[in-house]
Amino acid sequence: MQQTLMYSRFERLWHWTQALTVILLLITGFEIHGSYALLGFETAVDVHTIAAWTLMGIWALAVFWHMVTGEWRQYIPSSANRVVAMVKYYAFDIFMGGGHPHHKTRREKLNPMQRLAYLSLHVIILPGAVLSGLLYLFYPSWGDIGLGGWSLVTIALLHTAMAFAMLVFLTVHLYLALTTSKEPLGYLKAMVTGYENE
């Protein structure tokens, strides 16, 4: 095995900035929802709005970077049999000492389940959260743009559903990233330094 630069400086900066922004959005969003009181409603709304615009900026830069560098190919779904092999690994083999069915390389960083998870994050969860959030934010202008008949309750429920989907993604992501590498916290170290064994 050799140490390979698996994650570029931009990927690491994008990852950590996006992670911190998403966590801030979840904390402030659930406070706005009334789950607890931490910052106060008005401050939570202001911080949530700033964080949302920040995330959209980060997202736009990341989409541009993925298109220019060709890294978008990392998210192309794998064949069904490779996905099944990964499900079997995470459900059984990882606990029984079975071998990992995916061998990470610079050209193929994401295993088949990661490809599906990140694709759903980037195509369903984030866009759903952003679009419902923008509709929520610009609710007073709905009549001006022909959306006067829409239900704010429906948009609010969709936005909350996307928040819970993001929370589930984040929880599973952290669990797998912190517990499944060969060396303790190996994946965390790789996302800090950029280097990982290939």
C-alpha positions as CSV (number, residue, x, y, z in Angstrom):
1,M,0.0,0.0,0.0
2,Q,1.1,3.5,-0.6
3,Q,0.0,6.9,0.6
4,T,-2.0,8.7,-2.2
5,L,-3.4,12.2,-2.3
6,M,-7.0,11.0,-2.4
7,Y,-8.7,14.4,-1.6
8,S,-7.6,17.7,-3.1
9,R,-7.4,20.8,-1.0
10,F,-10.6,22.1,-2.6
11,E,-12.4,18.8,-1.8
12,R,-11.4,19.0,1.8
13,L,-12.2,22.7,2.2
14,W,-15.6,22.1,0.5
15,H,-16.3,19.0,2.7
16,W,-15.6,20.8,6.0
17,T,-17.2,24.1,5.1
18,Q,-20.3,22.3,3.9
19,A,-20.4,20.1,7.0
20,L,-20.1,23.1,9.4
21,T,-22.7,25.0,7.4
22,V,-25.1,22.1,7.4
23,I,-24.7,21.5,11.1
24,L,-25.3,25.2,11.8
25,L,-28.5,25.0,9.6
26,L,-29.7,22.0,11.5
27,I,-29.1,23.6,14.9
28,T,-30.8,26.9,13.9
29,G,-33.5,25.2,11.9
30,F,-34.7,23.0,14.7
31,E,-34.6,26.0,17.0
32,I,-36.8,27.9,14.6
33,H,-39.1,24.8,14.5
34,G,-39.5,25.2,18.3
35,S,-37.5,22.1,19.4
36,Y,-35.5,24.1,21.9
37,A,-34.3,27.6,22.8
38,L,-30.6,28.4,22.3
39,L,-30.1,31.7,20.3
40,G,-33.6,33.0,20.4
41,F,-36.0,32.8,17.5
42,E,-35.0,36.0,15.7
43,T,-31.3,35.4,15.9
44,A,-31.8,31.8,14.9
45,V,-33.7,32.9,11.8
46,D,-31.0,35.4,10.9
47,V,-28.2,32.9,11.3
48,H,-30.2,30.2,9.5
49,T,-30.7,32.6,6.5
50,I,-27.1,33.6,6.3
51,A,-26.0,30.0,6.6
52,A,-28.4,29.0,3.8
53,W,-27.1,31.6,1.4
54,T,-23.5,30.5,2.3
55,L,-24.4,26.8,1.6
56,M,-25.9,27.8,-1.8
57,G,-22.6,29.6,-2.6
58,I,-20.5,26.7,-1.6
59,W,-22.8,24.4,-3.5
60,A,-22.5,26.5,-6.7
61,L,-18.7,26.5,-6.4
62,A,-18.7,22.7,-5.9
63,V,-20.9,22.1,-8.9
64,F,-18.6,24.2,-11.1
65,W,-15.5,22.5,-9.7
66,H,-17.0,19.0,-10.3
67,M,-17.9,19.9,-13.9
68,V,-14.5,21.4,-14.7
69,T,-12.4,18.7,-13.1
70,G,-14.6,15.8,-14.2
71,E,-15.0,14.7,-10.6
72,W,-18.8,14.4,-11.2
73,R,-18.0,10.9,-12.6
74,Q,-17.4,9.8,-9.0
75,Y,-21.2,9.9,-8.5
76,I,-22.3,7.7,-11.4
77,P,-24.1,4.7,-9.9
78,S,-22.4,1.3,-9.9
79,S,-24.0,-1.9,-11.1
80,A,-26.6,-3.6,-9.0
81,N,-24.4,-6.5,-8.1
82,R,-21.7,-4.2,-6.7
83,V,-24.3,-2.3,-4.6
84,V,-25.6,-5.7,-3.3
85,A,-22.0,-6.7,-2.4
86,M,-21.6,-3.4,-0.4
87,V,-24.9,-3.9,1.4
88,K,-23.8,-7.4,2.3
89,Y,-20.5,-6.1,3.5
90,Y,-22.0,-3.4,5.7
91,A,-24.8,-5.7,7.0
92,F,-22.7,-8.8,7.8
93,D,-19.1,-9.1,6.5
94,I,-17.7,-6.1,8.3
95,F,-18.7,-7.7,11.6
96,M,-17.4,-11.1,10.6
97,G,-14.0,-9.9,9.3
98,G,-14.9,-10.2,5.6
99,G,-13.0,-8.4,3.0
100,H,-14.1,-5.0,1.7
101,P,-15.6,-5.5,-1.8
102,H,-14.5,-2.1,-3.0
103,H,-10.9,-1.0,-3.4
104,K,-10.6,2.7,-3.3
105,T,-8.4,4.5,-5.8
106,R,-8.0,8.2,-6.8
107,R,-10.2,7.5,-9.8
108,E,-12.8,5.6,-7.9
109,K,-12.9,7.1,-4.4
110,L,-16.6,6.3,-3.6
111,N,-17.8,2.7,-3.1
112,P,-21.2,1.8,-4.7
113,M,-23.3,2.7,-1.6
114,Q,-21.4,6.0,-1.2
115,R,-22.1,6.8,-4.8
116,L,-25.9,6.3,-4.3
117,A,-25.9,8.2,-0.9
118,Y,-24.0,11.2,-2.2
119,L,-25.9,11.3,-5.4
120,S,-29.2,11.4,-3.4
121,L,-27.7,14.1,-1.2
122,H,-26.7,16.2,-4.2
123,V,-29.8,15.6,-6.4
124,I,-32.6,15.2,-3.9
125,I,-31.9,16.3,-0.3
126,L,-29.9,19.5,-0.9
127,P,-32.0,20.7,-3.8
128,G,-35.2,19.9,-1.9
129,A,-33.9,21.8,1.2
130,V,-32.8,24.8,-0.9
131,L,-35.9,25.1,-3.0
132,S,-38.3,24.6,-0.1
133,G,-36.2,27.0,2.0
134,L,-36.3,29.7,-0.8
135,L,-40.0,29.3,-1.1
136,Y,-40.3,29.6,2.7
137,L,-38.1,32.7,2.7
138,F,-40.0,34.4,-0.1
139,Y,-43.5,33.5,1.1
140,P,-44.7,37.1,1.2
141,S,-44.0,37.3,-2.6
142,W,-45.8,34.2,-3.7
143,G,-48.8,36.1,-5.0
144,D,-46.5,38.2,-7.2
145,I,-45.0,35.2,-8.9
146,G,-48.2,33.2,-9.3
147,L,-47.9,30.9,-6.3
148,G,-50.6,32.4,-4.2
149,G,-52.6,29.2,-4.1
150,W,-49.8,27.1,-2.7
151,S,-49.8,25.9,0.9
152,L,-47.2,27.2,3.2
153,V,-47.8,24.2,5.5
154,T,-46.8,21.8,2.6
155,I,-43.6,23.7,1.9
156,A,-42.8,23.8,5.7
157,L,-43.3,20.1,6.0
158,L,-41.1,19.4,2.9
159,H,-38.4,21.6,4.3
160,T,-38.6,19.8,7.7
161,A,-38.5,16.4,5.9
162,M,-35.3,17.5,4.0
163,A,-33.8,18.6,7.4
164,F,-34.5,15.1,8.9
165,A,-33.1,13.4,5.7
166,M,-30.0,15.5,6.1
167,L,-29.7,14.6,9.8
168,V,-30.1,10.9,9.0
169,F,-27.4,11.3,6.2
170,L,-25.1,13.1,8.6
171,T,-25.5,10.5,11.4
172,V,-24.9,7.5,9.1
173,H,-22.0,9.4,7.4
174,L,-20.3,10.1,10.8
175,Y,-20.8,6.6,12.0
176,L,-19.3,5.0,8.9
177,A,-16.5,7.5,8.6
178,L,-15.4,7.2,12.2
179,T,-15.8,3.5,12.7
180,T,-15.1,1.5,9.5
181,S,-11.5,2.4,8.5
182,K,-8.7,-0.1,9.0
183,E,-6.8,2.3,11.3
184,P,-8.6,4.3,14.1
185,L,-10.1,7.4,12.6
186,G,-8.4,6.7,9.3
187,Y,-11.1,8.3,7.1
188,L,-11.2,11.4,9.3
189,K,-7.4,11.8,9.0
190,A,-7.7,11.4,5.2
191,M,-10.3,14.2,5.1
192,V,-7.9,16.4,7.1
193,T,-4.6,15.6,5.3
194,G,-5.9,14.5,1.9
195,Y,-3.8,11.3,2.0
196,E,-5.0,7.8,2.3
197,N,-3.6,4.3,1.7
198,E,-4.4,3.0,-1.8
